[in-house]
Amino acid sequence: KWRCVSDRSCTPRATMASPMMEGVNQGLSDAVQDGKLLLALFTHGPLNGTTPTVHSDLSSVKDLTNLCVYMLVMATIIVIGRMLVLSPLATLLGFKKGTEAHTKCVMASTELVFYTWSSATAYLWYMHSGLHSWVYPSNYADMYEGADGSGELENPGIMRLTYFIELAWYLVNVCLLLVDARRADFWPMFIHHVVTIFLVSISWCAGFARSGVVIILLHNVTDVFLNLSKILNYVKTVLDVPVFFAFALSFAYCRLYLFPQCILVQYRNVTRITATGTPVLGDFLCWAASILVVLHVYWFMLVLRMIKHFLVDPQGLREAGDIREDSDSDDTAAKDGSKAKKESKKDL
């Protein structure tokens, strides 16, 4: 605690935190600030509360610490919510705990809760408030209004809430994909999550936060209908078919019609902004978004396949279930049946 100088007199050593610890403390402070902003948005709404301006970055210790706090909170909410609410609810619906049906119901319920909450808050914060006209398809060009060579790196704190909550959700879900019941579309889902994390991170750091918010909204709203139709299908109700058709329509409109439009507007403006000095991150952003379009086409083909089942046989859709998840079990059942036949022939 003491430092001796040349005259041999001793003075107290200045206690200064290292730059890393200082960044961690700032990140924790930002997380607390975001929590207060989230509470203010729910109590007063975006019109009555003031929204601080934040810098778009993910390269500093401060921002990474803040994101880690989001991930910790998200993982805690998911684990506790599954244990105390969603798992008992699945049991009440008639699914025996520990079975594959129970696990699927809990997984679909988790996604339903998140995407409903995310879509509702995005609507209230950006569309209903009237403060962000660029979220409407007719105003997509306004997403880049006034953008210069550096992009929009200063954004309202409400956007950091949207971005970091979304990032935390997908980062946690990558971990859940590895520990939950293995799905037939594990690799497409894994690629989708990784590309989404890449898209969200790059759009935030490169100054394209507005387009990122629009893309998040277009994706999340369709997942509400998807997971609701899954749960209704699991519990064998007559409402699963109309909800599934609502999902198919919303998927086609949001992901195959509006999303490519958003990419096209983004590409045109990235070309213009890049010419004035913006790094080429925006170009990578457009190419990564195009990968998602390819995945959307693949999934929509599965949707059309399920609709074909239903048109041929009214009970076909219910019997088909979720093609993405059930194909593995179907393959396993086929293999087991083949194995049983071989064993029976051997016994004969």
Residue, then its C-alpha position, 0 to 999 in steps of 0.5 A: k500500500w506504500r510506494c517509496v520515491s527517490d527521496r526515500s519518503c513513502t507515500p500511499r500507492a494510488t489504488m486504481a482498478s485495471p482497465m478490464m475491471e473498470g470495463v466489467n463495472q461499467g458493463l454491470s452498471d449498464a445492465v442495471q440501467d437497462g433493467k431500470l429502462l425496461l421497468a420504466l417502459f412497462t410502467h410508463g410506456p415509450l411515450n412518457g419515458t425518456t430513452p437514453t442514447v447508447h453507443s452500438d458496440l460489442s467489442s469492449v469489455k463493458d458491452l460483453t459484460n452487459l451481454c453476459v448479464y443478459m445471458l445469465v438472466m435469460a438462462t435463469i428465467i428459462v430454467i426456473g420457468r420450465m421447472l416451476v411453470l411450463s413442466p407442471l403445465a405440460t403434466l396437467l395437459g396429460f403428458k407424463k414427465g420424462t417422456e418425449a411428448h412432455t419434453k416437446c411440449v415444454m420446448a414449444s411452450t418456452e418458445l411460445v412465451f418468448y416470441t409472444w413477449s418479444s413480438a408484443t413488446a416490439y409492437l408496443w415500443y416501435m409500432h404502437s408508439g408511433l415514434h419509429s415509422w421505419v418499421y412499416p414496410s412502406n417506410y423501409a427506405d426511412m431506415y437509412e434516412g440521414a445515414d452517413g459514412s459511419g452508419e448509425l452508431e448512436n441509438p436509443g437505449i430501447m434498441r439495446l434492450t431489443y438487441f441484447i435480449e434477442l442475442a441472449w435468447y439465441l446464445v442460450n438456445v444454442c446451448l439448449l440445442l445441445v442438451d435438449a431432445r435431438r430434433a430432426d432439423f438439428w443442423p438447419m436450426f443450429i446454422h439458423h441460430v449461428v447466422t442469426i447471432f452473426l446478423v444481430s451482432i454485425s448489424w448492431c456494431a456496423g450501424f444498421a440497428r434499425s434494419g436489425v429491429v425490423i428483421i427481428l420483428l419479422h421473424n419472431v411474429t411467425d414463431v408465435f403461430l408455429n409454437l402455438s400450433k405445435i402445442l395445440n397439435y400435441v394436446k389433440t384439439v381442433l384449433d391446431v389446423p387453423v392456427f397452422f394455416a395462420f402460421a403458413l400465411s404469416f411465414a410466407y408474408c413476413r419471411l418470404y415477402l417482406f424479409p427479402q424486401c428489407i434485404l434489398v433496401q439494405y443492400r442498396n443503402v449499404t452500397r451507397i453508405t459503403a461508398t462514403g466510408t463505411p467498412v464492408l461489414g454491411d456487405f457481409l450482413c446482406w450475404a448472411a441475411s441471404i442465407l436465412v432466406v435459403l433456410h426459409v425456403y427450405w422450411f416453407m417446403l416442409v410447411l407445404r408438405m404438411i399442407k399437402h398431407f392435410l389436403v389429401d387426408p383431413q387427419g393427415l396434418r395431425e398425424a404428420g405432427d411436426i415434420r421437422e421434429d418427428s422425422d427422426s423418431d419416424d426413422t428410428a421406428a422404421k429401423d426398429g421395425s426392420k430389426a424386429k422383422k429380421e429377428s423374427k425371421k431368424d427365430l423362424 
